[in-house]
Amino acid sequence: MSGIWGKVIGGLSGFALGGPLGALIGTAAGHFVDIKRDEEDAPPPRGVEDLTASKQAAFAIAMIVLSAKMAKADGQVTRDEITAFKHIFNIPASDMKGVGRLFDQAKKTAEGFEPYARQVARLFAGNPAVLEELLGGLFHIAKADGVIHPGEIEFLRGVSDIFGFPVRDFERIREMHLGSMPGGGSDPYTVLGVSRESTDDEIKKAYRTLVRENHPDTLMAQGLPQDFIDLAHEKMAAINGAYDQVRKQRGF
């Protein structure tokens, strides 16, 4: 994600981001942002590379802001949560201060997470796999300290609802991330988004769909930052592991 962080705080050269996210950036960076101009009004990017940079920067900004809002869900920000955030993004030391300003500003604002989540949902409308990766990153941070606070689950469920995920998809994402925690144990059927009553063909179809939508190459083509492509490999391993477990149990 090198090169993206300069855009996050340094004025987002190459594209415009309005709405609540743009307003936060302007406050954190100490310069004016036209909050009346929403993302639909921004001039179109000049080419594919600009579009990818725009998506990556918008994704990074959304992750920072929603992570900060989630940090308030359990009333405290632990060192483990901060470490997990840094791990996901691999932020260069030279950009850490600016990113930290945006994180702190997001924590200070009186608004809830909902306006930001709604803007993210619009930015990535039609790209549920991208929204799922963002939600997965939030799960990754939430479980970093080994304890999931009820407020964090409520926050994550609220984000999921705004992103438009059905209950079954939220349960699948939660199981994939929290089932692997110490003392846990993922249910392979839930990870695949199916039930134990599903037929073999239904399970195979669900598995193929998950692989197609979550393959790192697919996510890369949609403009996700490299750090999240790396996390996608871990997610694919979980999907493949769940499918192998079910396949062996059923003998197909």
Secondary structure, 3 states (H helix, E strand, C coil): CCCHHHHHHCCCCCCCCCHHHHHHHHHHHCCCCCCCCCHHHCCCCCCHHHHHHHHHHHHHHHHHHHHHHHHCCCCCCCHHHHHHHHHHHCCCHHHHHHHHHHHHHHHHCCCCCHHHHHHHHHHCCCCHHHHHHHHHHHHHHHCCCCCCCHHHHHHHHHHHHHHCCCHHHHHHHHHHHHCCCCCCCCCHHHHHCCCCCCCHHHHHHHHHHHHHHHCHHHHHHCCCCHHHHHHHHHHHHHHHHHHHHHHHHHCC
